[in-house]
Amino acid sequence: MALIWGGSYQSNTKKEMPIIISKDYRFLHLLRTNLKVLYSSRKRKPEDRIHVSDILSGSCLRKAFYARVVKDYDLTVEDIDNFVRGESSEYVLVGLADIGVTQKELLFEDDLIARPDLMTGSSSHKSEFQNTISTKKDNEAEIIVEFKDTKSFERLTPDNKRFKSYLRQLLYYLVISGYDTGILCIRYSNNRRLVWIKRDTKGDYFFSPKTNGQEGEESLTEIESWTVILEKGSNIRDILKEEIRTRVSLLKSALDSNSDAQLPKVAEEWKCIKCPFRQTCNPSSVISQDSEIDILDEKGLIVTIDSN
């Protein structure tokens, strides 16, 4: 290329070497291979204790069963995306909080294990909020925090099903640990505002305005946090404990007998579409199904207050 007066460029008669670009699936294959190795190292065996994430109401007990007994299965691009977003979001948010985070291992009746994130701040880092909710009498304040990352275009509220699934995991941690207060922190990967237009057999149609938080519009938040309080004397704790016991018993019995016969399929069957165990499970042949009734849907059970 030759520079001409005025700052523009003009090609020489001599042909330059071009920039060559091509799709390369080798890197994606490398990611999948390495992620598969990481998954295998973390893979829970049939004899291992049940984990909280295995038995959450709304999740699939059959999927939790197959994840332990099936030796090998293909990871999807979505698996990679979810893993990278989840790991990176938690790393960044923990750094922003500027407070040490450790995982505390807890047991529930010897059959269930939980590893919640526990934020512990030294006296120089403690906030007024931490001092208020601290369960310790010394110079440190401990708070259970549940970090979540979602690609949802809508901002989740306590009446949303996905929000309740996040909330339930934190509530399980509070019940198992004996703590009465925790924090739910949600990071949104999508920051575009979408307006629903219509729905047909092909799916839902949305409109994305060019303005997003401009010209007086309220911008979409990228990170939201919620303080969750479950009083130690609340009867909700007993209900959640019984819910935990029931689901742990179902999954443990299935793993002990190496049979999925007594495991129900998930209530929301659309979740089966992208499940890696769909063919092995054959959900259409399963008669029993999880109930869609959720204690968290009960009117007046969740009270939202204005923090401003």
N, C-alpha and C positions, 0 to 999 in steps of 0.2 A: 504493500500500500504506500502511496506517496502523499505527503502533506502539501496542500496548496494554500495560497494566501487566503486568510479569512477563517481558518480553523477547520475547514471541511477536508474530507479525504477523497482521493480518486484512485481507482485501481490502476496498477501498472500493467503493461502488456504482458509482463512476465507473470505467470500463474503462481499464486502463493499456495502454501500448504493449507488445506481447509481444516476447520474444526470438525471432528468426527464425533457424533453422538449416536448411541444405540442403546436399546433396552438391555439390561443385564440382570438376569434372574439369579445369578450366582450369589449375589449379596443377600437376596431374600432367602435363598436356600440356606445360606450360612446362618441367618437369623433364626430360621425355623429349626435348624439342626442344634444350634447352641441353646435355644429356648427349650427344646425337647430334652436336652441333657439336664438343664436346670430343673425342669418339671420332674424328671425322673429322680433327681436327687431329693426333691421335696415330696415326692409321691408318698401318700399314706398307704400303709399296708393294711390288709384286712384285720390283722390282730392289733393294730394301733388304736389308741383311744379315739373316740368320736370327737370331732372338733366342732366348735360353735357354728362355723360356716357351713358344715354338713347338714345341719338340722333346722336352719332358719325356716320359719313358716313362710311359705311362698316360694321357697326353693324346692328342688326336686330330690327326694330321698333316693329315687332310683338312679339318678345321675351320680349322687354321692356314692352309691353302692358300686356302680360300674367303674367309677374313677379309681377305685381300690382294687377291683378284681380283674379288670381288663388290663393285660400286660402292655399292650401297645395300641395307640390310636393316633390319627393324624391331627396335627395342630393347624388351625386356619389362620388366615391373615388377621382375622378379628381377635383371635387369641393373642397374637403378638401385639396388636394395637392396645388391647385392654391391659396386658401386662406392662408394657412400656409406659402407658399413661398413668397407671396406678402407682408404679414404683417411682416414676419421676415426680409426680405430683406430691406424694408423701415426702420425698426427699426435700423438695423445694419449700413446702409449707412448714416442715419442721425447722428448716433453716431460717425462715422468716420469723417464726415464733421466738427464735433465739433462746430456747429453753431445752434442756436435755430431755431426750425421749428414749425410753427403754420399753421393752416388752415384758410384761409381768405374767408369769405362768400361773394360772389358777385351775383348780380342780373342782368339779361339781359331782359329788357323790361317787367319786372314783371312776366314773365311766365317761365323763365329758371333760375335755381340756379347752381352756380359753387362753389366748395370748393377746390381751388388749394393749394398745399403746398407752403408756403411762408417762405423762409430762411431769417432771420434777424440777422445780425451780429453787435455786439457792436463795438465801435471804436477800441477796443483792439484786436478784432478778424477779422476785415475787411481785405480782401486781396486787392491787387492792382486791380484785376479783378472786385471785387465788387465796389470799388471806381469808376471804369470806367463806369460801367453800372447803377449805382445807380440812382433811380428816385427821391430820397429824398435829401434835401439840409442840413439835420441835421447830427447827428453823427451815423446814422444807414443806412445800405444799404439793400434794399429789392430785392430779386430775386425769381421769380416763378420757381419751380423745379418740373418736372414730373418724378417720379421714376417708372421704369418698371422692371419686372423679367420675363425671358423667358427660356424655355427649348430648344430653337432652337440650333441646332448643328452648323449652319452657323452664322458668325458675320454679323449683319444687317448693311446695308448701305442705304443712302437716296433714292436709286432707288428700294428698297425692299418694298413690299406691307405692311408687318407687321411694318416696320420702319415708313412708312407713316401713319399708323393708330395711332402709338404712337405720331408722330409729330402733327397730326391733333388735338389731345386732347390738347397739349400744345399751338398750334396756337389758338384754341378756347379760352383758358384761356387768352392769350395775347390780343385777340380781345375784350373780355368782360371786362378785367381789364384796358385796355388802355396802358399797358406796351408794350415796344417794344423788350425786350430781356428776354429770359428764358433759362433754362438748361434741356436737356433730358438726364437722367442717366439710363443706361440699365445694369442690372446684368444678366449674363449667368450662368444657373445652370449646363449646360453640358460643359465640358472642353476637350472633346475628339475630335480629328480631324477625320472627315468622308469624304471619297472619293466616289462619286457616281459611280456605276458600270453599272447598267442596270435597266430596268423597264419591268415588264410583268403584266399579269392580277392579280397576287397576290400582287403586289406593287413594291416598289423601293428597290434595293439592294445596300448596301454600304460596303466599306472596311475601317477598322479602323487601321491605322498604329501603330506599337508598339512604335515608336518614336513620341513624341509630344513635340516640343520645345527643342529637343535634337539634338546633332550632326549637329549643324548649322541650324536646322529648326526653323522657327519663331513660338514661342509659341502662343496659343490662349489666348486672353485677357479674364479676368473674369468680368471686369467692364469697360464700356466705357461711356464717357459723351460727349455731343454735345451742343455747344452754338448755340442758334437759335435766329436770329434777323428778326423781321418783322417791317419795318419802319412804323411810325405812319401815314405817308401820302400815304402809298401804297394802290393801288386800290384792292389789294388782300383782304384787310380787308373788303371792301364792298361786295365782292363775298362771303366770308366766313360768313358774317353777314346774307346775303340772304339765304345761305345754312342752317344756324341755324334756321332762321325764318320758312322756309319751313318744316323742319323736326319736329320742335316744334309744329307747327300748325297741322300737320298730327296726331301726337301722342296725343295731347291735345283733338282734336276733337273726336278721337276714345275713349279716356277715358271718356269724357263728355257724349258720347252717349252709352257707354258700348258696342261698336261694333267694330270688327276688319275688317269690310267689305272694308274699304278704305285703309287699310294698306298693302303696298307691301311686298312681301317676299324678303329675303336677296339676293343680287346679286350672291354671292358665295354659291350655294345650298349645298355644302359639309358641311357647318357649321350646317345644320339642323340635321345631322346624330346623334350627341350626345346631341341635345337640349332636356331638360327635358319636353318641351311643344310640342314636335313633334306630338304626337297623337291628342292633342287638336287643334293644329294649322292646321294639315293636309296640308302641303305646296304644295303637288302635285295638290291640287284643287284650289290653289290661282293663278289667272291669272296675275295680276300686279306684277312687279318685279323692285327692285331698279336698277338704271343704273350702269353699270360697268365703265362708264366714270368718271374720277376723275380729278379735276382741278390740283391736285398735280402731275399728270402725264404729264402735259404740258411741252414741251421741253423748257429749259432755265428758268423755274419758280424757281427751287431750284438750288442755286449755292453753291457748296462746295469749301471751300478754305483750303489750307494747313496751319495749326496752328503752324508748326515748324519754 
